[in-house]
Structures are given as C-alpha cells and as structure tokens.
Amino acid sequence: MSGGPPQQQATLAALALRSGHVVPLHELITAVWGEAAPDSAVMILRTYVWRLRKLLEAGGRDPQVLASANDGYRLLVPPTSVDALRAEQLAADAARAREAGRYDAAAESLAEAVSLWRGEPLAGVPGPFAQNQRSRLSELRLHLLEERFDVDVALGRHAQVVPELTGFIREEPLRERPYGLLMRALYAAGRQGDALAVFGRAREVLADELGLDPGPELRALHGRILACDPELVATVRAPAATGAAPARAEAGEAGEQGPAPFVRPAQLPAGIADFTGRTAELTALSDALADRDRTALAVATVSGMGGIGKSALALRVAHRVKEEYPDGQLYADLRGTSTDPADPGTVLASLLSALGVPRREVPGSLEDRARLFRTVLDGRRVLLLLDDARDTAQVKPLLPGSAHCAVVVTSRARLAGLLSGSHVQLTEFSPAEALALLRQIVGPERVDREESAAAALVGACAHLPLAVRIVAARLAARPGWTVAHLVVRLADQRRRLAELRADDLAVAAVFELGYRQLTDGQAAVFRQLASVARPSIGLAAAAAALDLAEADAETLLEALVDAALLESPEPGRYRHHELGRDFALNLTGPDTTAPDEADSAVQRRLLHHLMGMAAEAFQWIVPGDPVHSTITATAAEPGDARLGDLAEARAWVVAEFDFALHAVQLVLRRQGDAETELLTVAADLLVALSSFGQDIPYARIAVTAETLARAATLSGNHRAAGRARFICGNAALQATQLTRARTNSHLAVDACRRAGDRAILQQAYNDLGVIAQFEQRYDEAAECFDQALALAREQGHRSGALTITLNAALARIRGGRADEALPACEEALEALRALADHHGVAHALCVRGQALHELGRLHEALASYEECLDLCEAVRIPGQQAQARYRCAATLNDLGLTEPALDAAAKAVAHLRTVPDRDRDQGYALLIHARVSLDAGHRDDALAHSREALAVFTRAGLPEAAQARLIVDTAATPNPAT
C-alpha cells in the first residue's frame, strides 16, 4: 500500500510503530512537524487519516482498523504486520532461546530479524519521529547482526562468519565487538596469525579515528589468543530433549573445530566420444585456461544459438585442462533457457556442499554465500563449468576470486558484462565438419557411398551441429534407409523441423526454449520478419516493415540477437538462422486470427520502403530520366534523401539486391491474392534496380521479371507487364540472346502502348533498334531508334535523346548511310559538350570516328578516335577506351600504319578479356586484330585471333561470325608466295 504524500507517510509511521495504542493529536502533530507545525495541522491530520482509511479499504482491509479514540487515533494491526515491531519481538525470542541454551533457535530468530531490513528504515519520511526511529532502528540492526555473529561463533560456524564479519567491520570500523568476534572465529578456524592481525588493525583504526586504545575485553581476548587458550575453540552443543542447560564441547572433542576438511570434487559430466571439429576454438580456450602466468581469474565464455554445440565444446575443453586443476572440478547447470532458471544462491549452496561445507554452515543470503565460496576456494586450483547461463547477473555471484581457479561459461547471450579472458562465438559447422560428424555416427562407408547426398543432407540441416547429430542418429538407427531418402524427407521446409527429431533431441525444442523468454514485442518481430528477412534485412527496412521508429526497431532486433534467435552478420543487418526461420514461420501470434493478413501488411510496407529507396538510387544513376517520374514512390517515404551521392546509391543497391528481389518474389507467391497495385510497385522496383546492371547479377532480375510479367498479364496490369517484359528483353540483349530479347521487347512495346507507358516504350524501342543492328538489319534498326528518339523528345528527355541519336547514327553508318549519320553525330557531340557529359562525349567521338572512316576521311577519323582516347584516359572510362582502340586500329591499318594498329588492337583485346558480358566488343576487337595481323603477314596470329572471334560470335549468335570464318579460311590457306 502506498503511504501517499511525505507527511501522510509520517502520520502512518507514527501510528504503525505504536500499533494498538492511542496516539493523541498533539503527539501526532509533534511527530510529523515538530515545532514547525502549521495552524491547520489538526485539519490536515484528519485529512491524512481519512485518506489512509480509503487506502486501507482499497487494499481489502476494514478501514476501521484505523479508529478514532478520545482526542487521537489508534491503528489496530498485529505487531507482526509491522517489521520494526516484528524485529523487536524476534530479538526477544532470540535472547530467551539463548538463555535456554537453544543456540540454533536463537540463530534462526536473529537471521529472520535481520532479513526484515530492506534498506534505510522510513527512508524519505519527514518529521522528528521518523528521524528518531531511523536512528533507533539502524542501531537495532547493528546490534542484532552482532548478536547473530556471536551465536554463529558459539555454534562453530567459523567458515560462514569470517567473510560476513570482515564485510561488517569494513562498513562499521569503530565498533569493537565485531573485532573480537572475528578474532575468535579466525582463531577457532586455526588462523591464529590472522586473528592477531585483526587486533592490530583494530588498534590502528581506533587510535587514528578516536585517539583511543582497544577496550579491556578486546585486550583480554588478545592475551588469550597469544596464550593459545583452548577454551576459545570450544563450541556449544545443542541441548538435550529434556531442555537441559547447554554444554560446551572442549577442544579435541567431537564438536566442530575450525573449518571442515576440503573435499576434492570431480563433477564434470562424461565427455562426448564423437566430438568433431572446432579445432581452433578448442585450442584457443584450452590455452587460455592452462596459462599459469595469469594474474587474475581465467573466465572463458562460449556463446551462440541453441543447438550450436556450446556445451559439447565447453565440456571438451574442461576435460582437456582438468589436470591443471588438481583441487577438483565443479559443474552447475544454470538452466538459463528454461522457464525456471537456477537461483545463484541455490547453486552456491550446492557448490559449497560439494566443497565440504556443512549445510548448517551455509549462510542465508546470496552475498554471504558468495563471500564464503570465494573464501573456500582461495589458494586452491579448481575448475568450474557453468552451463547454460541466462545472463551476467546469474553468473557473477558464482565466480571465484582466486587467480588459481578458472571458469568456463556457456550461454546463448554474449555476456558482455563478464570480464572474460577468452570468448568464442560459435557459428554453424563448416560443410567439412558437418560431414565429419555424420561419418563419426553413421560410419564412413555409408556416407562415402552417397557423398553428394550426404553433402545435401548436412546442407538441409543448415550445418547446425544438433540437426546433423539428429539426422545421423536416425540413419544409424535405420540401416535400411539411404542418405538420399532422408534428404527427400527434409526437402519440404514446412515439415523439416518435424523430421529433425530423435528421441529426446529436437531442433524445434531448442528454438522454443529461446522463444518462450521473449517479450510480446520481441516475439512479434521474430515472427513477422521471418518471411521477409531473406537473406538478411537492414535496420531501415526492418523498421519500415514493422511500422516502427528505427530506434525502437533496433532495440527489439538487438534483443533478439542477444537471445541468439537472430544473427547480426554486420552492423545494422539482421537475419534468421535457416532452421530458426522455419520455426518462426510455423508460429502464430497470441491474438492473431489472420496471419496471412498480417504478413501481407508487413510485405506491403516493406515493398513501399524499398521502392522509395530504389527510386532515389535510380535518380542518382540516370538523372533526368523520365522513368523516375513514373515510378510509384511516395514523396513522404521515410527513406527520402538517405542516399547522398552515386557511390552511396550503388552501395545500397548492392547491399539490398538479394533482399529486394526476395520481397518481389513474396508478392508473386501470393499471386492469388496479389493486388494489382503491388504488382505495379514490384515492376517499378525491378526497373529501378535494373539501371545498376553493371553492379548486380542482372540475369537474376530477368528470372523474377519473367514471373512478374506472367502474373501481371493474367491480372490485366499492362503497365507492370510491359515493364517486366522490358527487363526480360534488356537482360537477354545484355547476354546477346537476340531471339529471346526480340520476343520480350515486342511484348513490352505492345503492353506499354496499351498502358500508355511512354517512358518504358522509349526504352523498348531503343532495345529493338540495338537488336536489329546486332542482326545487321540496319534500316529496321534506324526506324526503331527514330521512334525511340521521338518519344524521348516528347518527354523532354534530353540525355536519352542524345544517346538514341548516336545509336541511330551507328545503324546508318553500318547500313552504308554514313553521310546521313555524320551531321547527327556532330549535333549530338556539340550538345554533349555543352552538358559536360564526359561519357556521352567519348561515345559521340567514337561514333563520329566510325562515320568519318566509312566516308574515307581517315585522318579526321583518327583524330576523333585519339580525342576520344585522351578523354577516356583523363576521366577513366575503360570500356569506351577499349572500343575506341580497336576502331582506331582499323583506321590505322587502312592508313598503312601497321605497328600502331597492332598495338592498339592488342591493348583493346587485353582489356576486354577482363570484362564480363562484353562478348560483342571482345569479338570485334579480335576480328580487327586478326585483319591487321593478316595484312601485316602474321598469319599464325591472324588465324588464332580469328578463330577466337569466330567462337565468340558463334556463341553469341551474331552474324559477324561469317566475317570471322572468312578470315579463318584466308589465314589457314597457305600463302601462294611460299
């Protein structure tokens, strides 16, 4: 019950500490205010009493327990309801018990009385009465502690009382009696020198602080210790059943004398016979624990998710180093992942018992047990294994203080609060380690007979040691099963966890233990991100998916990492373990009636977040492209302005590519329920990502885009279908799969026309032009480019129009219409120079060089190529530089400059060999190198280069293969002159 305002608390205190007695109003006023009582004190007190009655009534008590009586009030509660009165009653009980020789009963009463203090009495309560009571009750507590110490010494509980008295003296250094009690306890424990040292410290403290010598009792005790008085080691015996007076056991009799003999424990569980792998971790931990030159306690911690093999490794380490700890090994299962974790005090009681401390000498409080534990282990070499710790708070009281001891701790949490000398964070087995464990349990012959199936089996277990052990146990128990049969059983991810069970081992149970410890918010995050966080998820995306502020999302995600239910492969990214994801996907929330609906909301928020970020990245890679104004990104998207430049845009796309592709695939898997708006967003997202084709695996976008195109066509979403078909066609074009590219680009044109999507229609026409040009249908190519150019100009897409102009010029050059192409090149070049578009200028110079070459103006062509090469070198455009080199080589060759031509062609070929997905350019460079070599009389070089060019063009399905074959035939024909 809350006592209310401070003066109201003072009123309650005055009534409670005089429970059963009438407290007159004038005494209450003095108790609360002293001499500074206000004129309205009586009225205020009556208000306080009225409020207290209401509080009593609300707490289920009869408000009449606070009754009016004469000119005051009386609180009618049992004395045992007031801690201070109960403590005084217990003190009296202890005194009577001791007088009757019942020392055990006296000790119990005193311990119970001391336990009633929970901090400063009446803390924060104002008034003279409360202040006086604080002083009185604080003194009472010190007196009761001294009485309990005295009784414990009389009972021979020396091992328990020495650390307690040491701590008490540190807090109260000016009280003489505790010094005497500590001297008696130490002497009785066989530590005469320590007992005499205590007297010396007492004399120094009293002299320094008070200018006094120790009192006569302390000096007399000092003399008795010097004289080795045998009476000082005698202890009391419990009284006989008849209530006879207490007797004392003389020194040398059967009573306890000094600490119990030290027992050497050997509690380590048996090691695991088939322990496999973890070589580096085993060595690191063993070396840390075996270091005899250390100056502090060695604490080795092993952390990781459930089933990862923490306990097995810790046990292996403990058995390996136990010979370094001849005084024994202790073991405790702390049950940190259970709903009932072990209490540190209970664990300490068990450990002290294992070390030979009698149960009756084990102190009552956690702090006292910890102090005694450190005392018993001081100077000894003992190894302690603490398995399955919940957190740092559970472990700290269990740590010895001696540098000669060592501790191994396992926990799912990192336990950052422990000053660990060595820490190992376990991850999944490597494939080799997982297969080694499988061989150990199943047998090498059976595993080697199905080597590929065995690799697939441990892969289906996500290389989790527990899962591998379970499947191995199942195979060992079923000799008739093949490894491949079990692989098939694990293929269904919805049933995989059900299959990963053998006897009392189950992977699902490992995750269940961790999941039960989560708060509702943490559990919801664990469930909701399971379907979307593949392969991992960034903080910003997670916050958007969960509809949380980033700070709140990070708190929840980091809590899941601490619980070993999520992994954080790098700062700000999170992922489920593969089997942990299976577990999460099979969960439902406590109040969720429609989990699909909840998943859909998460996916929708995530997709819109990714779209907003991708739209921003798109603007950096192709500024001014009209496509940007057509994609479905909202201006209020929280990700706005997160990307500061093109480098950051590239980094975001590379980091989120796999994740974004998975988000689109999730939408498509729900295709039966997929809304047409989500298909549009998904298509726009792929379009934005596709603009970073050199930075991402473009072919993987095409696979997803193909599925999206079919879904959009079925739903009648022509806009999404057109954009998806454009991506499919463009990806095929990049891979020079011309038939596939042409089919998809025509489908894109048709869908974009239906949807009125001019931005993508422009791109699709441009791709059709490139395809026709590759197939040497140059007039058709020019026509497609002209249509694309018209759309670009309609949309005000100046940079796009200039690029298409150059594409159309190339088509006309190769179609024998260089005279039409050259003016267009000059116009585009001038415009690109005005825009300071270095890449565009370099391309225009190269195209102009080709036009001039075809017109026979070779020196002008050479000058254009050289200007292009200089620009590429200055601003580092290696791809365009290589293309300009092999075009320049052809012009140099026609000018009769053979050696420079060979050098330029060789440099172009060398560069293009290092660049993936540039088959057509590499083929052209090889073809020109072959021509130049043939003209120079280097027939062997010409044959080698032309054969390689033929292979490139044939593989790409390009018609230039015919030109390469002609040079092969020419170079292979013997020279008539020889």
Order of alpha helices (4+ residues) and beta strands (2+ residues): alpha-beta-alpha-alpha-beta-beta-alpha-alpha-alpha-alpha-alpha-alpha-alpha-beta-beta-alpha-beta-alpha-beta-alpha-alpha-beta-alpha-beta-beta-alpha-alpha-alpha-alpha-alpha-alpha-beta-beta-alpha-alpha-beta-alpha-alpha-beta-alpha-alpha-alpha-alpha-alpha-alpha-alpha-alpha-alpha-alpha-alpha-alpha-alpha-alpha-alpha-alpha-alpha-alpha
